[in-house]
């Protein structure tokens, strides 16, 4: 397999069924291709109690000078029903000028393009440009416990220092060159557990229904916008994702009710300040008497889910400017600099170096018949190669 050919590399990666948390052969393939290009490759495995062990990859070319790292993941989400696919999701088939397969867009295509770009650049310019690394996990689509977080710690303990990072997530909404992600909103999840007393619906005075309390709390959570957004970020939004009693009987008042929620928030909030705001809203809702007049205050608790992430944005002309220049040079488009969308492993990398994200068009990611146009795959490879050259020239 020619490492400079992103189509061949992507087909090989898709044929590795690396559904989280299985490695599926994808990291093994990358290791072989990178080693052939002179990269020193390590394959650390991380695990902790209650989680699956996860294989990861770190590869570096060069021993001194400015250090650019490309980050991404080879793990993919399950394909779902095979009846919804027109081809085998792990066959890496080309249909009408597009590579179809799970992970084609998210994000084996980005990895294939950066590998091809790195190989092309090194063959044309030699390996004396500085240090170029790959930081690849198999745990991005999973719980993100044994992947990028631990891989960054492992690298730092070994003396690796990064000057800039590009994450190859699919960032473009419609066409290659549309959008660079220069940051991400924060994410905070939680559960509100309300305790009542079970009883018969015909005798409500003998019971204590937690559902009216949940309705009041939900109303308070949603009644007032958290903010109006900032110049760099869209408004924060709180979404209630479930209200559940675990009760399937229509003639039984439940003894409990839970509200699940997630907040995607901008840089007006810290995690602690947002937790305080939500706690105040929950308290107001729980104290409301409109749906339960004369009742004592209900018992409730808020359980914050693990691994909340802060909002962040990257201000680095040396990084963003060179990528914008490479996109303009290759496509003629000037990309939007955005912080929209969900979250990514860039939230961990920001603590080590400036980080931005740019990859393929993401229209079909996680869908049946996930696919990427071969022209976009080659186009992204050219953008990455131009970016590598520009970044090392600017940081020489």
Helices and strands as residue ranges (DSSP letters): H 6-14, H 26-36, E 40-42, E 45-46, E 54-55, E 57-61, E 67-73, G 82-84, E 93-95, E 98-100, I 104-108, H 109-125, E 131-137, H 148-157, E 164-167, E 179-181, E 183-184, E 186-195, E 199-200, G 201-206, H 211-223, E 237-244, E 252-253, E 256-265, H 271-287, E 299-304, E 312-313, I 317-321, H 322-331, E 336-338, H 346-349, E 354-357, E 371-373, H 374-394
